[in-house]
Amino acid sequence: MAYIATLGKLVLTVPDRDAAKMLRADFSVVKFTKVGKTSLIMSLVSEEFPDEVPLRAEEITIPADVTPERVPTHIVDYSEAEQSDEQLYQEISKANVICIVYSVNNKKSIEKVTSHWIPLINDRTDKDSRVPLILVGNKSDLVEHSSMETILPIMNQYQDIETCVECSAKNLKNISELFYYAQKAVLHPTGPLYCPEEKELKPSCIKALTRIFKVSDLDNDGVLNDNELNFFQRTCFNTPLAPQALEDVKNVVRRNMTDGVKDNGLTLKGFLFLHTLFIQRGRHETTWTVLRRFGYDDDLELTQEYLFPMIKIPPDCTTELNHNAYLFLQSVFDKHDKDRDCALSPEEVKDLFKVFPYMPWGPDVNNTVCTNDQGWITYQGYLSQWTLTTYLDVQRSLEYLGYLGYSIIYEQESQAAAITVTRNKRIDLQKKQTQRSVFRCNVLGARGSGKSGFLQAFLGRNLQRQRRIREDHKSFYAISTTYVYGQEKYLLLHEVMPDFDFLSEADLACDVVCLVYDINSPRSFEYCAKVYKQYFIDSKTPCVVIAAKSDLHEVRQHYSLSPHEFCRKHKLHPPQPFTCNTTEAPNKDIYTRLTTMAMYPHARLRCMCASNRCTYCLCQNLLKLELLRSIKAQLRRVAVGGCLLSEEDFSLTQQVSAISNVEGSIFMEASTGQLIPSDRHMAQADLKNSTFWLRASVGATVFAVLGFAMYRALLKQR
């Protein structure tokens, strides 16, 4: 709604088409006695000159469909005879744009513009947010000359003056244009964009347009080629430029700048020059359309609605990036990886984040994700960090994607289109399957037990490389990819501070728990045992005990049960030996096992090895499949329902169910052993072949049991 007060003040409330919000703007019309202010309002409304002009017009509302900018306008008149100076000051303080009306045939009214009204307005408005002014020369029908020669020096002197309009209330000349420029001054103000004194763009405008240029420069070569210019044109104005129009634009830049066009593409300087030219020619709406399309408000700040779109996350659900988001991030990485070494150097990282108002990644990021030998973030580490941010703080991830222009480049309504909200974990447990790609493992243990080393080993760093990490650059998170039966998954490790009495819900909320103790410290395991009994003994969260620093001499733990006895008592896997004191990168098999347990918490995998890739692992895990369970149930129904077997022969079906019990007995034998020979393991490339023979063996066993049962049933009938 636009509000106009005639002394005048016009208040405009403009619907934002993109954000569906209301933008309030005020337009005041200040006048002198007998200059025709009220006549202007009456002529606008009735479209004819009034025979009798009242001292003060009644409040008037102009609907949006009759204004050029489609803005509802509310007009309130002001009369010095009926209202006080205090009311005048209140109207000025609420105004967003002010029209100062003078009479073109009265030199005193022109002089009073600078001697009285502009100083009065400046005193009543904030210096940092001056209100735009419009000079209105009324009664142009009474003179043959123009007052513009007198007004131009005033416009050059006061940068708050947007424009000057000469009109006639009697002849209806430029009446509608007057209110159009008033609305335009509110919707597309010059003040935030341009400095008339310096005749150049303001720094905040240059900063915003520079970000827009870099986002639109899809190949990061420093120029906007024809395809990028057309994409920019389509994004902002919903229509492409014809080839000749593109050439005309570049020719205009060439004629005015030597370095505005390079390799037949528009440079940043040329891009800024075009917007300067638009503003100087009164086409502010062009620049404002671009700015608002890229998320900026009237103060040239990115709006909260743009950076933080609404996204609902139900309890027990997590957030992940979807396929399109990863494709976008891949394109951003390729755009800034100039040397094509699949890693981002510090200079390339700075270049990537130039579109941000601050540097989002600190030195701890290099110790959170995988890096190359030079310590630069690799492509895998880059995606891992984005995955971590989305999982832990989705609002920050939305903000970062907004700075990079995801919704604009991928033509989405908002960055929320890049986020996948996963299914409730309880439903995953009920259905015994999950579609999630990110799994969280909380690592708990006493101080000095080796938790930090366990995290860094996941990133491929042995003890020697870990000693180079500065204390203030350490991270409590580590994230990378693992492969579980051919599927790529992200495993997020979180080191929980060893405060037994104050473990928060966040410390306990995870997909798998890792309890780490130092085999060389006699009191290290006690903390793990107490934490397990206090928080996880009745939990459905899988737990694994890690015997860290296994390269050192193992000492007896000062606890009532040894680690092996404790694990056997609570039906846990035996302690898994681990060390990062190696010459090469530490072994990562344990991390694959952790991810597998997080994916299948209901399966209670009892693999003897730590990799889940050997033939024995596949056999034991597949024996737990729902398919095999359903086959055994069908056998029982056939045997009992058809009365084909006697009670004595029912032991045959019991032998079928004993298959899963074999697993338990083997596990108990394995718990007393140490390590499995390396020849028990198979390479990932042999997975397909081994799975085929495994399925064939299981199928043959099932058919043999069925055949034997039917044979016994036939004999019984005879």
C-alpha positions, -999 to +999 in steps of 0.1 A: +000+000+000+014+034-010+007+063+013+008+099+000+005+128+023+003+162+007+025+184+022+033+159+010+040+125+020+034+094+000+036+060+017+041+031-007+036-005+003+049-026-025+042-064-029+074-083-036+066-107-064+094-131-054+092-132-016+055-125-013+062-100+014+054-063+018+079-035+013+069-002+029+078+031+012+067+066+021+063+095-003+059+131+010+049+161-010+061+193+005+046+225-009+044+262-005+013+283-003-006+286-036+017+263-056-011+238-065-003+208-043-039+199-036-049+206-072-023+180-083-039+154-061-074+163-072-064+162-109-047+128-105-078+113-090-106+129-111-085+133-143-098+168-146-090+202-130-112+209-100-134+241-101-131+244-063-100+234-044-104+226-007-078+235+019-070+198+024-080+168+003-095+137+019-075+106+022-073+087-011-063+052-020-052+044-056-055+006-064-025-012-078-040-020-112-040+017-123-004+025-114+025+017-138+045-001-111+015-021-099+017-006-064-013+004-043-010+040-032-025+058-002-026+096-004-030+119+026-031+156+021-015+182+045-027+217+051-007+243+070-040+260+079-054+229+096-024+210+108+006+219+130+043+218+124+046+188+146+023+169+124+044+180+094+076+167+111+059+133+119+049+130+082+085+138+071+100+113+095+078+085+082+084+093+045+104+071+021+103+096-007+094+133-006+081+156-034+088+193-030+063+213-050+071+248-063+055+271-088+075+276-120+062+312-123+073+320-087+111+325-082+106+328-044+091+293-043+122+280-062+146+298-038+128+284-008+135+248-020+171+252-009+168+279+018+140+262+038+126+229+027+157+208+019+175+218+052+142+212+071+139+177+056+176+168+062+172+179+099+142+156+103+157+125+086+186+102+095+219+112+079+228+077+070+195+069+053+185+101+036+151+101+019+150+106-019+136+139-031+116+148-062+112+184-073+078+191-088+074+223-109+037+230-111+017+255-132+038+250-163+008+261-183+013+297-171+048+301-186+064+294-220+099+288-206+112+259-186+126+262-150+151+234-156+180+257-161+174+270-125+167+236-111+197+217-126+223+234-103+202+225-073+200+189-084+238+188-088+242+203-054+220+179-035+226+142-042+193+132-025+173+147-054+163+119-077+147+139-105+126+169-114+092+169-131+074+199-146+037+195-147+003+213-148-026+204-127-049+224-150-038+208-183-032+174-166+004+175-180+028+150-165+004+143-136+006+105-138+044+108-146+048+126-113+035+097-092+053+072-114+086+088-106+076+089-069+069+052-069+101+046-089+121+065-063+108+041-037+111+009-056+144+018-075+162+044-054+194+059-068+210+066-034+222+031-025+236+026-061+252+058-073+271+088-060+262+119-082+291+139-069+317+113-079+296+101-109+304+065-101+289+035-084+290+033-046+313+007-030+284-014-017+269-015-052+303-024-067+306-052-042+272-067-050+276-064-087+311-080-085+296-110-067+269-112-094+295-111-121+316-139-105+285-161-100+275-156-137+311-163-149+304-200-151+339-209-164+358-185-141+378-170-170+372-134-160+348-125-189+312-131-197+310-148-231+278-148-252+264-179-236+270-166-201+255-132-210+224-149-225+221-170-193+224-138-172+198-120-194+174-150-192+178-153-154+171-116-147+147-106-175+133-139-187+143-133-223+176-139-242+194-112-262+195-115-299+231-118-314+230-083-328+218-069-295+248-086-278+272-070-303+255-036-298+261-039-260+297-048-264+302-020-290+289+005-265+314-007-239+342-007-265+336+029-274+338+040-238+364+017-223+396+001-236+395-029-212+357-034-210+357-062-236+382-090-238+382-120-261+348-109-273+335-112-238+324-086-212+349-080-184+341-070-148+350-034-156+327-035-187+299-050-166+301-023-140+303+004-167+270-008-182+252-005-149+267+030-144+254+039-178+219+026-169+218+047-138+230+078-154+203+075-181+176+070-155+172+033-159+177+024-122+151-003-125+175-024-147+202-025-120+176-031-093+160-060-112+194-076-114+202-070-077+169-083-065+170-114-087+203-122-070+188-118-035+197-082-025+174-058-006+173-020-007+204-018+016+223-040-009+225-068+017+214-104+009+180-109+024+173-134+051+146-150+029+172-156+002+199-170+025+178-190+049+147-204+031+122-224+051+129-261+054+112-285+078+132-311+096+112-336+117+127-352+148+151-381+143+157-370+107+190-359+091+198-336+062+219-345+032+228-330-001+210-344-031+224-354-065+218-320-081+236-303-052+267-325-056+267-318-093+266-281-086+294-283-061+314-303-085+310-276-111+321-250-086+352-271-077+361-276-114+356-238-120+382-229-094+407-258-098+427-239-123+457-263-123+435-294-126+453-313-099+420-323-082+429-302-051+423-266-041+454-246-032+450-218-006+448-193-034+421-213-052+402-216-019+403-178-015+391-173-050+362-197-045+350-178-014+353-143-029+316-143-034+312-148+004+313-118+029+337-138+051+360-168+049+338-198+059+365-224+062+392-222+089+425-241+092+407-269+111+389-279+079+422-293+065+423-316+095+386-326+091+388-339+055+412-356+032+441-336+018+470-342-005+507-344+004+508-306+003+480-303+028+455-290+001+419-301+002+412-327-024+380-331-044+369-359-021+377-337+010+359-307-006+326-327-010+331-343+024+332-309+041+300-298+024+284-331+035+296-324+070+282-289+071+248-300+057+246-328+083+255-307+113+242-273+104+218-273+074+210-235+078+247-227+073+248-250+043+218-231+028+236-198+035+268-210+017+248-223-013+230-189-014+263-171-017+274-194-045+241-188-063+228-223-064+191-214-068+200-190-096+223-212-117+201-243-113+169-222-117+154-234-084+130-216-061+155-216-033+186-235-019+162-258+000+158-277-033+194-289-027+186-306+006+172-341+012+156-347+046+160-384+054+134-407+067+129-411+105+155-435+119+128-455+137+111-463+103+145-474+090+149-498+119+113-511+114+119-517+077+154-528+082+168-507+054+179-472+049+183-447+021+207-425+040+242-418+027+258-402+058+263-421+091+276-407+123+300-425+147+306-409+181+341-418+194+343-420+232+373-427+254+394-415+283+419-387+278+450-399+259+433-431+247+440-424+211+406-409+199+422-380+179+446-405+163+417-427+154+400-398+136+431-387+117+439-422+107+405-423+089+419-394+067+450-415+058+474-399+082+498-419+102+513-409+136+542-391+120+519-368+099+496-363+129+524-348+150+527-319+125+492-307+133+491-276+154+471-277+186+449-247+175+442-264+141+428-296+155+393-308+147+369-329+167+354-342+134+366-363+106+346-373+075+354-393+044+339-420+022+338-457+027+324-485+005+299-510+019+291-538-005+299-515-035+279-485-022+297-453-014+287-439+020+300-411+042+312-419+077+313-389+101+335-395+131+329-372+161+353-371+190+333-367+222+351-349+251+356-374+280+332-359+305+313-390+319+288-370+340+278-346+314+272-364+281+245-345+262+219-358+239+241-347+210+269-368+223+247-399+224+228-393+192+246-413+165+244-444+143+273-463+158+294-459+189+332-464+191+347-470+226+384-464+224+409-475+251+447-475+253+460-511+257+492-496+273+473-476+300+458-498+328+429-474+336+419-466+301+393-493+296+374-485+328+360-453+313+347-473+282+331-499+304+313-473+326+301-453+296+287-484+280+269-496+311+256-461+318+244-450+284+244-478+258+237-511+275+200-509+267+204-489+235+198-502+200+229-483+188+257-507+178+289-504+198+325-514+189+354-515+213+387-503+198+420-515+214+441-485+204+479-483+202+481-520+195+518-516+185+526-510+222+529-536+250+494-546+263+490-543+301+463-556+324+434-533+327+424-523+363+388-534+359+368-564+372+366-579+337+392-579+310+381-562+277+376-596+260+355-609+289+335-576+291+327-578+253+317-615+256+295-608+286+276-580+268+276-598+235+298-572+218+324-578+192+358-586+206+381-555+210+395-545+176+432-539+176+442-506+160+473-485+155+482-454+135+520-458+142+527-472+107+550-462+079+522-460+054+487-448+057+468-467+085+445-496+076+409-484+070+391-517+073+377-509+107+359-478+093+342-499+067+330-522+094+317-492+114+298-479+084+283-514+078+271-516+114+256-482+111+238-492+079+225-525+093+221-520+131+194-547+132+216-574+115+241-577+144+270-585+121+295-609+136+323-607+112+356-621+123+375-596+103+374-558+102+367-553+066+334-571+058+349-580+025+360-616+029+339-646+018+332-656+054+317-621+061+295-623+031+282-658+040+275-649+076+258-616+067+237-631+040+225-657+063+208-629+082+188-617+051+151-615+054+148-637+023+164-667+040+142-662+071+111-662+049+122-695+033+126-711+067+092-699+077+076-713+045+092-747+052+077-747+087+042-738+074+044-765+047+056-791+072+031-783+099+001-771+079+001-800+055+007-826+082+034-841+060+058-846+089+054-862+122+067-847+154+098-868+152+105-857+117+100-820+126+136-821+138+144-817+101+130-782+099+147-774+132+180-783+115+172-756+089+168-730+116+201-742+131+219-725+102+219-692+120+231-709+152+263-719+134+271-683+131+270-679+169+292-708+176+318-697+151+317-662+166+325-676+201+355-694+187+366-663+169+364-642+200+392-662+215+414-659+185+436-629+175+439-620+139+425-637+108+452-646+081+452-622+053+444-649+028+409-651+043+401-617+028+391-610-008+396-579-029+367-557-037+371-566-074+363-603-065+332-594-047+308-601-076+323-636-083+322-646-047+286-634-043+275-655-073+289-688-058+275-679-024+240-675-039+244-708-058+254-726-026+226-712-006+201-720-034+213-756-037+211-761+001+175-748+002+164-770-027+181-800-012+163-795+021+129-791+003+135-822-018+144-843+012+114-831+031+091-840+002+107-874-001+102-882+036+065-870+033+059-893+003+074-923+022+052-915+052+020-916+031+030-950+016 
